[in-house]
């Protein structure tokens, strides 16, 4: 009878060890998975930053050669840019003095972005300079919070560009 009790105690002891092991694995998994999920969300937000930064740079180059902004991303010669991906929808709005490029989130847990390229009028130039050069400057802004709403356009007040209320500048 005592042999039977020792086998039973051994089986119960092993069962408890397995249960404790599973609990420890569960806790460790939750500690590892949460930061991983956060990293995945952050990595998804690199896409619109990269796209909009590239479009801003190409718009500046386009303006430097043609003295106008392009009205289409296709005309900028960027083949890798899609107007819609799994996580974002891209669009733009162009005027004579600025162009705005949007990366609008399709998911409530991702932030939306807007980039702007502005024409900066020439300043007083030195007398030995041959002509006044018109230049451009750009900015990239991200929404303060996640969501699927189009962020407001950045502004240009007397040559000083800034992100609009509800957005912050993305370096």
Residue pairs with C-beta under 8 A, 6 or more apart in sequence:
41 109
41 110
44 87
44 110
45 110
45 111
45 142
47 85
47 87
47 88
47 103
48 88
48 90
48 103
48 105
48 112
48 113
49 103
49 113
49 140
49 142
49 170
51 81
51 88
51 90
51 101
51 103
52 90
52 101
52 102
52 103
52 113
52 114
52 115
52 140
53 115
53 140
54 78
54 81
55 73
55 76
55 78
55 81
55 92
55 101
55 115
56 101
56 115
56 116
56 117
56 138
56 140
57 138
58 70
58 76
58 77
58 78
59 69
59 70
59 76
59 99
59 101
59 117
59 136
59 138
60 117
60 136
60 138
62 68
62 69
62 70
62 75
62 76
63 69
63 117
63 119
63 136
64 136
67 134
68 96
69 94
69 95
69 98
69 99
69 117
70 76
70 94
70 99
71 94
73 81
73 83
73 90
73 92
81 90
82 90
83 89
83 90
83 91
84 90
86 106
87 105
87 106
87 107
87 110
88 103
88 104
88 105
88 106
88 110
88 112
89 103
89 104
89 106
90 101
90 102
90 103
90 104
91 101
91 102
91 104
92 99
92 100
92 101
92 102
93 99
93 100
93 102
93 153
94 100
96 119
97 118
97 119
97 156
98 116
98 117
98 118
98 119
98 153
98 156
99 116
99 117
100 114
100 115
100 116
100 153
100 154
101 114
101 115
101 116
101 117
102 112
102 113
102 114
102 115
102 150
102 151
103 112
103 113
103 114
104 112
104 148
104 149
104 150
104 151
105 111
105 112
105 146
105 147
105 148
106 148
107 148
108 146
108 147
108 148
109 146
110 146
111 142
111 143
111 145
111 146
111 147
112 142
112 143
112 147
112 148
112 149
112 150
112 151
113 140
113 141
113 142
113 143
113 151
113 170
114 140
114 141
114 150
114 151
114 152
114 153
114 154
114 167
115 138
115 139
115 140
115 141
115 154
116 138
116 139
116 141
116 153
116 154
116 156
116 161
117 136
117 137
117 138
118 136
118 137
118 138
118 139
118 156
118 161
119 134
119 135
119 136
120 134
120 135
120 136
120 137
120 159
121 134
121 159
122 132
122 133
122 134
122 135
125 131
125 132
137 161
138 161
139 154
139 161
139 162
139 163
139 169
140 169
140 170
141 151
141 154
141 163
141 164
141 167
141 168
141 169
141 170
142 151
142 167
142 168
142 170
143 149
143 151
143 166
143 167
144 166
144 167
144 168
151 164
151 166
151 167
152 164
152 165
152 166
152 167
153 164
154 161
154 162
154 163
154 164
154 167
155 161
155 162
155 164
162 169
163 169
